Amino acid sequence: MSNEFRANLASKLVERYDASALLIFPQNRDAVKFTSAKTFLAMLIDSDGAKLIAHRVHEEQLEEENKENYEIIYLKNGDINDILPDGRILIPSDTPYYLRKSVKRKVSVADELFRRVLRKPTDEDLAVIKEGARILDSCLAEVLGMMEIGMRESEISSMLDSLLIKRGMDGFAYRSIVASGKRTSCPLANTTDKEIEKGDVIIIDTSPIYKGFVLGVARTILTEEDAEKIMYLEILNSAAREALKYARIGERAENMDSAARNFLAARNIDYPHYTAMPLGGFYAPYSYPGSEDILENNSAFFLTIGIYRKGFGLRLKHQIVLSEHAEILDSFAVVK
């Protein structure tokens, strides 16, 4: 139902963006949020509704994949332009160059339309996201239990990614990052073949994709007790708690950012990235100084805060969904 809902909404809105149609290709990241089908050339959404365009040779497979029962148009000569309406066509911004050039119409990116249609997940989407979050949790817990001093960062990263794929993830927004020692002071350091040493801080940051929805967590691990680093971990967790006090329906997303930064600024700490970004591959909310996004029911976001000092860094990323309260989807939550 979520895919049909979004397709119907796009159908109603497309002409407001001075366009005759929206054209989505299976290569686009967000195609899975409009159709469950895979074997098609393009999805055409205009004021008359949504249609799948395909070659006749794929008829049997596509009829099985088309769970939403969209109308299917089979090409006669293989040229998609024969059935495109006149006028401007909207396409996703991540459309590959060769597909963009294949459209013999004036084209524009669909970012503004997508910000409306893909603003937040539906209840049906959230059920899938939560299922994926549980799988991610179990995989991370399993890998944390297998980590040992002397393992290479790349070994831990590969172990986690392999397990995530085995348990049902589609792929990754980026390969899991495992950074240790001094390189943790860089917000998103590359994974290397460095061996984990006793005394290292380790940051694991992973962003798998589950049934089309981008998930992600980041965790900081201490390999030995260190009073200074434990103090900073407590400060980091407290900053997250301060941010989540403003994770309420109707609140400005900017207020989460202000709360975390003000708490850290009182301790001469800042961090060089957004406090919150959309979870699941949706288009809102963002939390940063000046953000105009408003938190809503079903708003879903990553809460990401870091402390980056000379010689080491600490980072957390939690998956948050809003309803009557802020629900933290990962079991390593900082707020109990």
C-alpha positions in Angstrom: 0.0 0.0 0.0 2.9 2.4 0.7 4.2 2.2 -2.9 0.7 2.9 -4.3 0.2 5.8 -1.9 3.4 7.5 -3.0 2.7 6.8 -6.7 -0.8 8.3 -6.3 0.5 11.3 -4.5 3.1 11.9 -7.2 0.4 11.6 -9.8 -1.6 14.4 -8.1 1.5 16.7 -7.7 3.5 16.2 -10.9 1.7 19.0 -12.9 2.3 21.5 -10.0 6.0 21.2 -10.8 5.4 22.3 -14.4 6.0 18.8 -15.7 4.0 16.3 -17.7 5.3 13.2 -16.0 7.7 11.7 -13.5 10.0 9.0 -14.9 11.7 6.6 -12.5 14.2 3.9 -13.6 14.9 0.7 -11.7 18.5 2.0 -11.3 17.2 4.8 -9.1 17.7 4.4 -5.4 14.1 5.4 -4.6 12.4 3.1 -7.2 11.8 0.6 -4.5 9.6 3.1 -2.7 7.2 3.2 -5.7 7.1 -0.3 -7.0 8.1 -3.8 -5.9 8.8 -4.8 -9.5 12.4 -5.1 -10.7 12.1 -6.3 -14.4 11.0 -3.1 -16.1 12.5 -0.3 -18.2 10.9 2.7 -16.4 8.0 3.7 -14.3 5.9 6.6 -15.8 3.8 8.6 -13.4 1.5 11.3 -14.8 -1.8 12.9 -13.9 -3.5 9.7 -15.1 -1.7 7.5 -12.7 1.3 5.1 -12.6 2.4 2.7 -15.4 5.3 0.3 -15.8 7.1 0.3 -19.2 8.8 -2.9 -20.2 9.8 -5.3 -23.1 7.3 -8.0 -23.9 10.0 -10.6 -23.4 9.8 -9.8 -19.6 6.0 -10.2 -19.4 5.8 -13.4 -17.4 8.3 -12.2 -14.8 6.9 -8.7 -14.5 3.4 -9.9 -14.1 4.5 -11.8 -11.1 6.6 -9.0 -9.6 3.9 -6.3 -10.1 2.4 -6.6 -6.6 0.8 -3.1 -6.9 -1.1 -4.1 -10.1 0.1 -1.1 -12.0 -0.9 -0.8 -15.7 2.0 -2.3 -17.8 2.9 -0.8 -21.2 4.9 -3.2 -23.4 7.1 -1.4 -26.0 6.7 -2.4 -29.7 10.0 -1.1 -31.0 12.0 -0.7 -27.8 12.0 3.1 -27.8 10.6 4.5 -24.6 10.3 8.0 -26.2 7.4 6.7 -28.3 5.1 6.6 -25.3 6.4 9.6 -23.3 4.1 12.6 -23.1 5.1 15.9 -24.6 6.4 18.5 -22.2 9.0 18.5 -19.4 9.8 15.2 -17.7 11.0 14.9 -14.1 13.7 12.3 -13.3 15.4 11.4 -10.0 18.7 13.2 -9.4 20.7 10.0 -9.3 19.6 8.9 -12.8 22.7 7.6 -14.6 23.9 9.8 -17.4 23.1 7.3 -20.2 19.5 7.0 -19.1 19.2 10.8 -18.8 20.4 11.2 -22.3 18.1 8.5 -23.6 15.0 10.7 -22.8 14.3 12.9 -25.8 12.4 15.5 -23.8 13.4 18.4 -21.7 14.2 16.9 -18.3 14.6 18.3 -14.8 15.4 16.7 -11.5 12.6 15.6 -9.3 14.1 16.7 -6.0 11.3 19.1 -4.9 8.6 16.5 -5.8 10.5 13.8 -3.9 10.8 16.0 -0.9 7.0 16.1 -0.7 6.3 12.5 -1.6 9.2 10.9 0.3 9.2 13.2 3.3 8.6 10.4 5.9 7.8 6.7 6.1 4.3 5.2 6.4 3.3 2.8 9.1 3.9 0.0 6.6 7.4 1.3 5.9 8.2 1.5 9.6 7.3 -2.1 10.2 10.0 -3.1 7.6 12.5 -0.6 9.0 12.1 -1.9 12.5 12.5 -5.5 11.2 15.7 -4.4 9.5 16.9 -2.6 12.7 16.5 -5.8 14.7 18.6 -7.8 12.2 21.2 -5.0 12.3 21.3 -5.1 16.1 21.8 -8.9 16.2 24.6 -8.8 13.6 26.4 -6.0 15.4 26.1 -7.7 18.8 27.4 -10.9 17.3 30.4 -9.2 15.7 31.2 -7.3 18.9 31.3 -10.6 20.7 33.9 -12.0 18.2 36.2 -9.0 18.2 39.7 -9.5 19.7 42.9 -7.6 20.1 45.1 -8.2 17.1 42.3 -8.4 14.6 42.6 -6.0 11.6 40.1 -3.2 11.0 39.4 -4.6 7.5 38.8 -8.1 9.0 36.1 -6.8 11.4 34.5 -4.7 8.6 34.3 -7.7 6.3 33.0 -9.9 9.0 30.2 -7.4 9.8 29.3 -6.8 6.1 29.3 -10.5 5.3 27.0 -11.3 8.2 24.6 -8.5 7.3 24.3 -9.7 3.8 23.8 -13.3 5.0 21.0 -12.1 7.3 19.1 -10.4 4.5 20.5 -6.9 3.8 20.4 -5.8 0.2 23.7 -3.9 0.2 25.2 -0.8 1.8 25.0 3.0 1.5 28.7 2.6 2.2 30.8 -0.3 3.4 31.0 -0.6 7.2 33.7 1.6 8.6 36.0 0.3 11.3 38.5 2.8 12.6 40.8 2.5 15.6 43.4 4.5 17.5 44.3 8.0 16.4 42.2 7.8 13.2 39.0 7.8 15.3 39.5 11.6 15.6 38.4 11.9 12.0 34.6 11.8 11.7 34.5 9.2 8.9 37.9 7.6 8.7 38.6 4.9 6.1 38.9 1.3 7.2 42.5 0.1 6.9 44.5 -3.1 7.6 45.7 -1.7 11.0 45.6 -4.2 13.8 43.5 -3.4 16.9 45.8 -2.7 19.8 45.0 -2.7 23.5 44.2 0.8 24.5 42.7 1.7 21.2 39.3 3.4 20.8 37.4 1.7 18.0 34.5 3.3 16.1 32.2 1.1 14.0 29.9 2.9 11.6 27.7 0.8 9.4 24.9 1.7 7.0 23.2 -1.3 5.4 20.1 -1.2 3.2 17.2 -3.4 4.0 14.4 -3.9 1.4 15.2 -0.5 0.0 15.5 1.4 3.3 18.8 2.8 4.5 19.6 1.8 8.1 22.6 2.7 10.2 24.3 2.8 13.6 27.7 3.9 14.9 29.2 2.6 18.1 32.4 3.5 20.1 34.3 0.6 21.8 37.0 1.0 24.4 39.6 -1.8 24.6 40.6 -0.9 28.1 39.4 1.2 30.9 40.5 4.8 30.6 39.1 7.5 32.9 39.4 10.3 30.4 37.7 8.4 27.6 35.0 7.1 29.9 34.3 10.7 30.9 34.0 11.8 27.3 31.7 8.8 26.6 29.4 10.0 29.4 29.4 13.5 28.0 28.6 12.1 24.5 25.7 10.1 25.9 24.4 13.1 27.9 24.5 15.3 24.7 22.3 12.7 23.0 19.9 12.8 25.9 19.7 16.5 25.7 19.0 16.4 21.9 16.2 13.8 22.4 14.4 16.0 24.9 13.4 18.0 21.7 12.5 14.9 19.7 8.8 15.7 19.8 6.0 16.0 17.2 5.7 19.7 16.2 9.2 20.6 17.4 11.7 22.3 15.1 14.4 19.8 14.2 16.9 22.5 14.7 16.2 22.4 18.4 17.8 19.0 18.8 20.9 20.3 17.2 21.0 23.4 19.5 20.5 21.3 22.6 23.3 18.9 21.8 25.7 21.7 20.7 24.9 23.9 23.6 25.6 21.1 26.1 28.9 20.3 24.4 29.9 24.0 23.9 29.7 24.5 27.7 32.6 21.9 27.8 34.5 23.4 24.8 33.4 20.7 22.4 31.8 20.9 19.0 31.4 18.5 16.1 31.5 19.1 12.3 28.4 17.4 11.0 24.6 17.4 11.2 22.9 16.2 14.4 20.2 14.4 12.6 19.6 13.1 9.1 16.7 11.2 7.5 16.5 7.4 8.2 15.4 5.0 5.6 16.4 7.1 2.6 13.6 9.6 3.1 14.0 13.4 2.7 13.3 14.8 6.1 14.1 15.7 8.8 17.5 17.3 9.0 18.8 18.8 12.2 21.4 21.5 11.9 21.7 25.2 12.7 19.0 27.0 10.7 17.1 23.9 9.6 13.4 24.7 9.0 12.2 21.1 9.2 9.4 20.3 11.7 9.2 16.9 13.4 6.1 14.9 12.6 4.4 11.7 13.6 6.5 8.9 11.8 9.5 11.2 11.4 12.5 8.9 11.2 16.0 10.0 11.5 19.6 9.1 12.5 20.8 10.9 15.6 24.5 11.4 15.1 26.8 13.1 17.6 30.6 12.9 17.9 33.4 14.1 20.1 36.7 14.3 18.1 39.8 15.1 20.2 43.5 15.0 19.4 44.5 11.4 19.4 41.0 9.8 19.6 37.4 10.3 18.8 34.0 9.0 20.0 30.9 8.7 17.9 27.3 7.5 18.2 24.5 7.1 15.7 21.1 5.9 16.7 17.9 5.2 14.7 15.0 7.2 16.0 11.3 7.1 15.1 8.7 9.6 16.4 5.2 8.8 17.6 4.0 9.8 21.0 7.6 9.6 22.1 11.0 9.1 20.5 11.6 5.4 19.9 15.2 4.2 19.6 15.3 1.3 17.3 18.7 -0.1 18.3 19.2 -1.9 21.5 22.4 -0.1 22.4 20.3 3.0 23.2 21.8 5.9 25.2 18.4 6.8 26.7 16.7 4.2 28.9 
